[in-house]
Each structure stands twice: as structure tokens, then as C-alpha cells.
Amino acid sequence: MFKTKKQKKYLAIILTISMMVAMYSVMPSTDIAGAVDAIEDASDTISDSDLNVSANHTFDFTTGTTTAVDGYIEVVFPVQFGTSSLANTTCPDAGANWAETLSNGDRTLRCTASGVENAAGAEQIIINSVTNPDSEATIYIEISHYNSSDILLERVTVAVAIIEDILMTAKVDSSLTFAVSGTSTAGIVGGIPCKNASTATNTPFGTLEVGATSTVCQTLNITTNADDGYTVTVEQDDELTSDSLSNINSFSNSPDNTGSTTPKGWLSPTNQLDQYHTFGHMGLHTDDSDLEDFGTGYDDFDNNETETWFAGLNSTDVMPIMHHDGPSNGVAQDSGEAHLIYQVEVGSLQEAGDYENTLTYICTPTF
């Protein structure tokens, strides 16, 4: 009996299947369509890639298949990572219509479509407070998409690099420039004219007239990159003293080296017989209004709007005259430039003579 070609073809197919069953004991399964890397545009943005620190993971990806009710998406961390908790996880759409569960030692987050199906498209899953591995490595994290029958629909693997932080360093050298300059007779400080010209190292009051004030001014400029700014103080070595050791005391009507550091309006010397400290006095005013940040009382120089206030120098207290709490460019008023005016007045009992003393400015930057 002869077989047709069609019969021979069927016999060949049957023989091939019989041979495969004999070799493998089972029938070969068909491929799962689209199950490999079918999820697209997948990434894991990690908040910190340093070793052994807590980091947040934001997974962005695009599904190609609708998630039916009770279908789910899983994110699986390998054992090198620490665990998370449901309080630190967020499923797609900020968790709306999704149920969250953790498994695999709290390293697998499952987001299950609850109540309604979820259309294919861009998704985001957030898992916070996961401890990074304690050694440098490139770690792979799986994102898988299943239907309600636990059949894999699509998946993708994303990678993060765990590396030690990089220490970046830089140095900026400290800088400070402090300059003192004189003023001409055209200068005005605190609304008071500078009657006598001065230089950086000389403040001559000239010949004093009884009952009249004599003034001299200076300008101070500071340039620094000190992050906490600077303070400038002034002190005197002694009262204005003559060759015969007579003196012109500090403002106001104060015994030797006890001038008042508390500013107040100008007062003429009381010129009382045998009260030598009342024969004359010298005081100063600064127009730096930033002194209010230095301390209580020192802002009084600019607290009065109707007159210019003065303070005296003494042998125990330095007088703050400039202050700023940050870097300065050396030209801005109150944060790099200030103007001082020194004023003296004598009464008729002030002893004759040539008087002098020495002033010292001290600039202290704080870096």
C-alpha cells in the first residue's frame, strides 16, 4: 500500500514530536510574547549613591500593557540593599486605586490594581529609606508586570551604581586691607563740619578758642573676605597732655582716663575752679550705624535724629567705632567705610600749653 505525500508529512511531524517527548519528558512551552524588556523608558533615580546610607528610589517607566483588576507591578531589590516599609512606598498615581504589599524580606514591593484597571503608559513608583550596599558595585533591580493570573506580561531591569562620595575641596586665602585717611576742611561727619584738615597719621585741632568747638575728621576703609566680618576699635594712650602734665580730659567733664563710653549730646565743659577735669574735654562720633549689631549701647551714636552724639575715651574700655558681620568691599557705608569726627572744647581755666596724645585703631576680622 502506497502513502501519499500528505500522509508522509504527518508521519514526519508525529515522529519529531515523539522524539522530543523521549528526550525532554515534557512538551516544550511556547515563548511568552513581549516578556523580555517590554517595559520601556525605565530608570531608577537614587537620592544618594554613597555606601551604606539611606537613599530614596524613584522608578520611572512606561508599560505597554494594561494592568487589569488584580494585576500587579513588582519592584524587586536584591539582598545587598536594606529593607523598606509600607510607610515609605508609593505606587503609581500616588497610590490611588493601588494596593501596596511587601514581601521577600520587605525587599519586594507589589502594587496591585485595586477596583479599576490601569491603562498602559508612563508610571512612577517611589520607595524611600532603603539602605545602600556597603561596598561599591553596580546593582540591578527588576521591575515586572503581571496579570491577575500571575502570568508575566512584561519586565525590565534597571541599574544603579553604588560608589563612595567624592570629597571636593577648595581654599580661599584670608584677606584684609585696613586704611585710614584724612579729610579736608570741606568734610562733614554727622552733620558737623570738619574745621581742620587731617591726614592718616595726624589730627591737628590747631589753636583752641575758649567756648568754641574745634573738629577734625578721618575716614576708615576696610576690605576683607572674613565670613563673620570685622570690628574696629580706638583707644588712647592717655588724655591730651601738655609738657607741664596738664591735660584736656575726655568727654564729658570726666576725671583723668574715665571718659564716658556711652554716647550723648555734646556738652560744654563746666569750667569749675580747681576741678581740673572740667576745664575742657575731647570726644568722638562715628557715623557707622552697623554698630547696633555689635552690642547694647554702641548703637546710640545714631539713635538721636536732632543732634550728633559723642562719647569719651578712657584707660579701661576700648571704643568700638566700626562693625560689620560679613565680607566688605571697602567702599560701602556701614559695611566697609566709616567716618569719625573728633571734637574738643575748652573753658577759660584750661591751662596753656601744647597738648598731644596717641590714638590706636585696632581692626579685628573674624574668619
C-alpha positions in Angstrom: 0.0 0.0 0.0 1.4 3.3 -1.0 1.3 6.5 1.2 0.5 9.9 -0.3 2.9 12.9 0.2 0.5 14.4 2.8 0.4 11.2 4.8 4.2 11.1 4.8 4.4 14.7 6.1 2.0 14.0 9.0 4.1 10.9 9.9 7.3 13.1 10.0 5.7 15.6 12.3 4.5 12.8 14.7 7.9 11.2 14.7 9.6 14.6 15.5 7.2 15.2 18.4 7.7 11.6 19.7 11.5 12.1 19.7 11.2 15.4 21.7 9.0 13.8 24.3 11.5 11.0 24.6 14.4 13.5 25.1 12.8 16.0 27.4 9.9 14.1 29.1 7.7 17.2 28.5 6.4 19.2 25.7 8.3 22.5 25.0 6.4 25.6 26.2 5.7 28.4 23.9 7.6 31.8 24.4 5.8 34.5 26.5 5.3 37.3 24.0 6.8 40.5 25.0 8.0 39.3 28.4 11.6 40.4 28.0 12.4 44.1 28.4 9.0 45.1 27.1 8.7 47.8 29.7 10.3 50.9 28.2 12.0 54.2 29.3 12.8 52.7 32.7 15.1 54.4 35.2 15.8 54.5 38.9 16.7 57.9 40.2 18.5 57.5 43.5 18.8 60.3 46.0 22.3 59.3 47.3 24.7 56.7 45.8 27.1 56.6 48.8 27.9 53.4 50.6 25.7 52.2 53.4 23.5 55.3 53.6 19.7 55.6 53.5 18.5 56.6 50.0 15.3 57.2 48.1 14.5 55.5 44.8 12.2 56.9 42.2 11.3 54.4 39.4 10.0 55.9 36.2 8.9 53.6 33.4 6.3 53.1 30.6 4.2 50.0 30.5 3.0 48.6 27.1 0.1 46.6 28.6 -3.0 47.5 30.6 -3.0 46.4 34.2 -6.3 44.6 34.8 -8.0 44.5 38.1 -5.8 42.3 40.4 -2.9 42.6 38.0 0.2 44.0 39.6 3.6 45.5 39.1 6.6 44.4 41.3 9.9 46.1 42.1 12.5 43.6 43.5 15.6 44.8 45.3 18.5 42.3 45.6 19.7 41.3 49.1 22.6 43.8 49.0 20.0 46.5 49.8 18.3 47.1 53.1 14.6 46.8 53.6 11.8 49.3 53.3 8.3 49.7 54.9 4.9 50.5 53.5 5.1 53.9 55.1 8.0 54.7 52.7 6.4 53.4 49.5 4.2 55.0 46.9 2.5 53.1 44.0 1.6 54.7 40.6 -0.8 57.6 40.6 0.3 58.5 44.2 -1.2 55.1 45.3 -4.8 55.8 44.1 -6.6 52.6 43.1 -3.5 50.5 44.0 -2.9 48.2 47.0 0.7 48.0 48.3 2.3 44.9 49.8 5.8 44.0 50.8 7.4 40.5 50.6 10.8 38.8 50.1 12.0 40.2 53.4 10.5 43.6 52.6 12.6 43.9 49.5 9.8 43.3 47.0 7.1 45.9 46.6 3.9 44.8 44.8 1.5 47.4 43.5 -1.8 45.6 42.7 -4.6 47.3 40.7 -7.5 47.6 43.1 -11.0 48.1 41.9 -10.2 49.5 38.4 -7.8 48.6 35.6 -4.9 50.9 34.9 -4.2 51.9 31.3 -0.8 51.3 29.8 1.6 54.3 29.9 4.0 56.2 32.0 4.2 55.1 35.6 6.2 56.1 38.7 6.9 54.0 41.9 8.7 55.6 44.8 10.5 53.6 47.5 12.2 55.6 50.3 14.6 55.0 53.1 16.4 51.9 51.6 19.9 51.4 52.9 22.5 51.2 50.1 25.0 48.3 49.9 28.2 48.7 52.0 30.6 48.2 49.0 31.0 49.7 45.6 29.0 47.8 42.9 26.6 48.2 40.1 23.3 46.7 41.3 20.4 45.6 39.2 16.7 46.0 40.2 13.9 44.2 38.5 10.5 45.7 37.5 8.0 43.1 36.4 4.4 43.4 35.2 1.9 40.5 35.8 -1.8 39.9 35.1 -4.3 38.7 37.7 -3.3 35.1 36.9 0.3 35.7 37.9 1.4 35.5 34.2 4.4 37.7 33.4 3.4 40.3 30.8 6.5 42.4 30.6 9.6 43.3 32.5 12.8 45.3 32.6 15.9 45.5 34.7 17.3 48.9 35.8 20.8 49.5 37.3 22.2 51.9 39.9 25.9 52.4 40.7 26.8 52.5 44.3 30.0 54.4 44.8 31.7 56.3 47.6 31.1 60.1 47.8 33.7 62.3 46.3 35.3 64.8 48.6 35.6 68.2 46.8 37.9 70.7 48.4 38.9 74.3 47.8 40.7 77.0 49.7 40.3 80.8 49.7 43.1 82.7 51.4 42.1 85.2 54.0 42.4 88.8 53.1 42.3 92.1 55.0 43.0 95.7 54.0 42.6 98.5 56.6 43.2 102.0 55.5 43.0 105.3 57.4 42.9 108.6 55.5 42.5 112.3 56.5 39.8 114.7 55.3 39.8 118.3 54.2 38.1 121.2 55.8 35.2 120.6 53.4 34.3 117.3 55.1 31.1 116.8 57.2 30.5 114.0 59.6 27.2 113.5 61.5 26.1 116.9 60.1 29.1 118.7 61.8 31.8 120.4 59.6 35.4 119.2 59.9 37.0 122.5 60.7 40.6 121.3 60.4 42.3 119.3 57.7 43.8 115.9 58.8 46.0 113.1 57.4 46.2 109.4 58.1 48.6 110.0 60.9 47.9 113.5 62.2 44.7 115.0 63.6 45.6 118.6 64.5 43.0 120.6 66.3 45.0 123.8 65.9 44.9 126.7 68.4 41.8 126.3 70.6 39.4 129.1 71.3 37.6 129.3 74.6 34.0 128.4 74.4 34.3 127.2 70.7 34.5 123.7 69.4 37.3 122.6 67.2 36.8 119.5 65.0 38.9 117.1 62.9 37.9 114.1 60.9 39.2 110.8 59.5 37.9 108.1 57.1 38.3 104.4 57.7 38.1 101.8 54.9 38.1 98.0 55.3 38.2 95.3 52.7 38.1 91.7 53.8 36.6 88.3 53.0 36.1 87.4 56.6 32.8 85.5 56.8 31.9 87.0 60.2 33.1 90.5 59.3 35.2 92.8 61.5 35.2 95.1 64.4 37.3 98.3 64.7 38.1 99.9 68.0 40.0 103.0 69.0 41.9 103.6 72.2 44.2 106.4 73.5 47.5 106.1 75.4 46.5 109.0 77.7 44.5 112.2 77.8 45.6 115.1 75.7 48.6 116.1 77.8 50.9 119.2 77.8 54.6 119.3 78.6 53.7 120.6 82.1 51.4 117.5 82.5 48.2 119.5 82.4 45.6 117.7 80.4 42.4 118.1 78.4 40.1 115.3 79.7 37.8 113.0 77.8 34.2 113.8 77.2 32.3 114.8 79.4 33.7 116.6 82.4 35.3 113.3 83.5 38.3 112.8 85.7 41.5 111.5 84.2 41.0 108.5 82.0 37.4 108.0 83.0 35.6 109.4 79.9 32.1 108.0 79.3 31.8 105.5 76.5 28.1 106.0 76.4 27.2 108.4 73.6 25.2 111.5 74.4 24.7 115.0 73.1 27.6 117.4 73.2 28.0 119.4 76.5 30.4 122.3 77.0 32.9 121.9 79.8 31.6 123.2 83.1 34.9 125.1 83.8 34.7 124.9 87.6 37.6 126.4 89.6 40.0 123.7 91.0 38.0 121.0 89.2 40.7 120.4 86.6 38.7 117.8 84.7 36.0 120.4 84.0 38.3 122.8 82.2 38.0 121.1 78.8 37.3 117.8 77.1 37.5 115.8 73.8 35.0 113.4 72.4 34.4 111.4 69.2 31.5 110.4 67.0 31.3 107.7 64.3 28.7 107.5 61.5 28.8 103.7 61.3 25.2 102.7 62.0 26.1 99.0 61.9 27.4 99.2 65.5 23.9 98.2 66.6 24.9 94.6 65.8 27.9 94.9 68.0 26.3 95.2 71.4 24.0 97.2 73.6 24.7 100.9 73.9 27.1 101.2 71.0 24.3 101.9 68.6 23.5 105.2 70.5 25.7 107.2 68.1 22.9 107.3 65.6 19.9 107.0 67.9 19.3 110.7 68.0 17.9 112.4 64.9 18.2 116.0 66.1 21.8 116.2 67.2 25.1 114.4 66.9 26.1 112.3 69.9 29.6 111.9 71.2 31.4 109.5 73.6 34.7 109.8 75.5 37.8 107.5 75.7 39.2 106.1 78.9 42.0 103.9 80.0 40.0 100.7 80.6 37.5 100.4 77.7 38.2 100.3 74.0 35.7 102.2 71.9 34.0 100.2 69.0 33.7 102.6 66.1 33.1 100.2 63.1 31.4 96.9 62.8 30.1 94.5 60.1 29.1 90.9 60.3 30.2 89.8 56.8 32.7 90.4 54.0 33.1 94.1 52.9 34.3 95.8 49.8 35.9 98.8 51.5 33.7 101.5 49.9 30.1 100.8 51.2 29.0 102.9 54.1 28.3 100.8 57.2 29.9 97.7 55.7 33.4 98.8 54.7 33.6 102.6 55.2 33.0 104.9 58.2 33.8 108.5 59.1 34.9 109.7 62.5 34.8 113.2 63.9 36.8 114.3 67.0 35.7 117.4 68.8 37.3 119.4 71.6 36.2 122.4 73.6 38.0 124.2 76.4 36.9 126.8 79.0 38.7 129.8 80.3 40.5 127.9 83.0 42.2 125.4 80.7 46.0 125.6 81.2 48.1 127.0 78.4 50.4 124.6 76.6 50.9 122.3 73.6 48.8 119.2 74.1 49.1 115.8 72.4 48.3 112.1 72.8 48.3 108.9 70.6 45.3 107.2 69.2 45.4 103.5 68.2 43.0 101.8 65.8 42.6 98.1 66.0 40.9 96.1 63.2 39.9 92.6 64.2 38.4 90.4 61.4 36.7 87.2 62.3 37.3 84.5 59.7 
